[in-house]
Amino acid sequence: MKKDYFKRKFTCILLSFLLVLQSSCVAYKSSTSTLDEAVASNCRVLVVKTDETKLKLLKIEKIDGAYYGTLKTSKGIDVIKLNESDLKRINLKDKTASTWGTIGIVVGSLGIVFAIIAGLSVQSFDVGSGY
């Protein structure tokens, strides 16, 4: 009885962990883009400043000739002004790699969960000698 409870609790915890991991996989293209391409793509952007500070922006917008980046913080959403002279590199989100990464994380994690459950089930399986 305790083993069944442990299996169910362990499975629930691992599946919850999978849901958290599912939204966290973002891959960026290795090629550098321009600010105008980042505005046109309307997707997540990795910006590396000249002082090697990395900003993971939700998107970049152009308002009245100035560029603004939307940044997710612990307090909510912040909008910061971007100066072209302070930017070293701009990498756009690679949608294909992000999708495959998420699928890989989910399938791999589920495979590990099922392997652990199968291992626990085999250990509890008792074949009598028949005598």
C-alpha positions in Angstrom: 0.0 0.0 0.0 2.8 2.4 0.9 4.5 1.7 -2.4 1.4 2.6 -4.4 1.1 5.8 -2.5 4.8 6.6 -3.1 4.4 5.8 -6.8 1.4 8.1 -7.2 3.0 10.9 -5.2 6.3 10.6 -7.1 4.5 10.6 -10.4 2.5 13.7 -9.6 5.6 15.6 -8.5 7.5 14.6 -11.6 4.6 15.6 -13.9 4.3 18.9 -12.2 8.0 19.5 -12.7 7.5 18.7 -16.4 4.8 21.3 -16.7 7.2 23.9 -15.2 10.0 22.9 -17.6 7.8 22.9 -20.6 7.5 26.7 -20.8 11.1 27.5 -20.0 12.8 26.2 -23.1 13.8 29.1 -25.4 16.6 28.7 -28.0 18.0 31.7 -29.9 19.5 31.8 -33.4 23.2 32.0 -33.5 23.1 34.7 -36.3 23.0 38.3 -35.3 20.0 40.4 -36.4 19.3 44.1 -36.6 16.9 46.1 -34.4 14.4 46.4 -37.3 14.4 42.7 -37.9 13.8 42.2 -34.2 10.8 44.6 -34.4 9.4 42.8 -37.4 9.7 39.4 -35.9 7.7 40.3 -32.8 9.1 37.5 -30.8 11.6 36.9 -27.9 15.0 38.5 -28.3 18.4 38.0 -26.6 20.3 41.2 -26.5 23.9 41.4 -25.5 25.2 44.8 -24.6 28.7 46.1 -25.0 29.4 45.4 -21.3 28.4 41.7 -21.9 25.1 42.2 -20.0 22.5 39.8 -21.4 18.9 40.9 -21.6 16.2 38.4 -22.5 13.4 40.6 -23.9 9.9 39.5 -24.7 9.8 41.8 -27.8 11.3 45.0 -29.2 9.1 47.8 -30.4 9.8 51.0 -32.3 8.0 54.1 -31.0 8.7 57.5 -32.5 12.0 56.4 -34.0 13.2 55.0 -30.6 13.6 51.3 -29.7 12.0 49.9 -26.6 12.4 46.4 -25.1 9.8 44.6 -23.0 11.4 42.9 -20.1 9.8 40.4 -17.7 10.9 41.0 -14.1 9.8 39.6 -10.7 7.7 42.7 -10.2 5.9 42.5 -13.6 6.7 43.8 -17.1 9.2 46.7 -17.6 9.8 48.6 -20.7 13.4 49.9 -21.2 14.8 52.1 -23.9 17.5 50.6 -26.1 20.4 52.6 -27.4 21.8 51.2 -30.7 25.4 52.2 -29.6 25.1 50.1 -26.4 24.1 46.9 -28.2 26.7 44.4 -29.3 24.5 41.5 -30.5 20.8 40.7 -31.1 19.7 37.1 -31.4 16.1 36.2 -32.3 14.2 33.3 -30.9 14.6 30.1 -33.0 11.0 28.8 -33.0 11.9 25.4 -34.4 14.7 24.7 -32.0 12.6 25.9 -29.1 9.7 23.6 -30.1 12.0 20.5 -30.5 13.8 21.4 -27.2 10.5 21.5 -25.4 9.3 18.2 -27.0 12.7 16.6 -26.1 12.4 17.7 -22.4 8.9 16.4 -22.1 9.5 13.1 -23.9 12.8 12.5 -22.1 11.3 13.3 -18.7 8.3 11.1 -19.3 10.6 8.3 -20.4 12.5 8.6 -17.1 9.3 8.7 -15.1 7.9 5.6 -16.8 11.3 3.8 -16.4 11.3 4.5 -12.7 7.7 3.3 -12.3 8.5 0.2 -14.3 11.6 -0.4 -12.2 9.5 -0.1 -9.0 6.8 -2.4 -10.4 9.3 -5.1 -11.3 10.9 -4.9 -7.9 7.6 -5.5 -6.2 6.6 -8.3 -8.6 7.1 -11.6 -6.7 7.2 -14.9 -8.6 6.6 -17.8 -6.2 8.6 -21.0 -6.6 5.4 -23.0 -6.8 6.3 -25.4 -4.0 
